[in-house]
């Protein structure tokens, strides 16, 4: 399978980004739309992955100017391809362009080990949001950039 990865602006790609996030977070995870789509979308940097054959959006993620990675969503039929690592790599490139020193993610508890394997370390305690347990995890951008091959597909 081939796919295209690009950085997009919320204002131009909003329907495509919303389509993926709504299917994953609103329909699957049952997160209310009012929580899923927030004021940070307009000021964040977004990555969009599209299937080259169908031209349909299959994954997305965002990074805020503060370095927070969030809203990584991959459609269910594509999760076996580790497309999330492609999204994370795109967001890491944005972090490098912004010359951020550190990035962080609020990872669902079941993904903590996966992020630890990617040089993220837990910060603080576990907390609940929208009925889901999360753990904040942080990583120095220089730690990731030296090991960027680790995030590639």
N, C-alpha and C positions, 0 to 999 in steps of 0.2 A: 504494500500500500504506500502511496506517496501522498504527501500533504505539504501545504505551504504555511509558513509561520511569518507573521508580520506584526509590527507595532502599529496600533491604530488609535485614533482619537475617539473619545466617547461620543462627541458631537456627530461624527461621520458614521461610526459603526454601531451606534446604540442599539438598533433593532437586532443585529447579529449577536452582539454580546448578551443582550437580554434573553434572546432565544435559548442560548446554551445554558445560561445561569438559571433561567426559569425552569427548564427541564430538569436540571440537576438539583438545585437547592429548593425551589418552591414545590415541584411535583414529587421528587424522590425523598428529599430530606424534610419536607413539610415546614420549611421556614417561611414565615409570612413575607409577602412582597414588600411590605413597608419596612421590614428589617433588611431584606436582601439588597434592595436598591436604595442607596443612601446618598447623602450629599457629597461623599468622597469620590463618587464615580467621575464627576466632571473634572476634578483636579488630579486624578490618578493617571498613570501610564498603563496602557492595556496591551496585552498580547492576544492575538486571535490566530487559531489554527483552523485551516479549512482542508477538507478532503479534496485532493486535486481532481478526482474523477467526477464527483457529484457537485463540487464547488460549494458544498454545504459547510457551515461552521460546525466544528466538532469539539473545540476546547477553547478556554480562555483563562486569563488570570490578570491581576492588576498589582501594581506597586504604587504606593503613595509616595509623595516627595519626602516623607519622613523615613522611608525605608521599609515600611510595613508591606509585606506580601500578603495578598488575600484574594478571595473569590476565585481560587483555582477550581475550575469545573471542566470535567471531561465527560462527554456523552457515554452512556453505559456500554454501547457496542464497540467503543474504542479504548476502553480502560485496559484491556489486556496488552495494548501496544506501548504502555508507559509514556503516553503522550504528556502526562503531567511533568515529566522531567524536561521535555522540550519547552513547555511553558515556563518552568522555573529557570531554565537556561536563558530564555528570552528576557525574563525579568531581571536576571543577574546582569545581563548586558546593559539594560537600562540603568541599573544601580551603578555600574561602572561609568557610564556616560554622565550620570549625575554626580559622580565622584563621592558617593556615599561611603562612609567608613564602616557602617554596620547595617545589616538587614535583619528583619525579624518576621516571624509568622506565628499566628495563633493556630496551632495545629490541633485537629481533632485527636483525642487521646489515642485512638488506634493507629495514628500515623507518627507518633513520637519517635519510635525506634527508627523508622525510615529516615526522618530528618536528622537524627543523631548520626546516622551513617553518612550523612551529607554535611557533617561538620557543624551542625546546629547544636546548641546546648540549651537545656531548660532554664527558664528564668521565672522565679516565683512559683506559686502554687497552681494547682489545677482549679479551673473555674467553669461555671456553667453559663452558656448563652444559647437561647432558643431551645433549651432542653438537652443540649449536647455538651459533654465535657471537653474542655480545651486546655492546652498547655502552651504558654508563650515560649518561643524558642528563638534564639538569636545567633548570628554568625558574623564575624568580621568579613567584609567583602574581600580583603586581601587573601584570606584563607581559602575562599572559593575560587578566586581568579587564578590562583596558582594550581588549582586542581580542576579547572573547567572541564577537562575531558571526562571527569567523573559524572558530570551532569548531561553529557551528550548522549544521544540515542544511537 
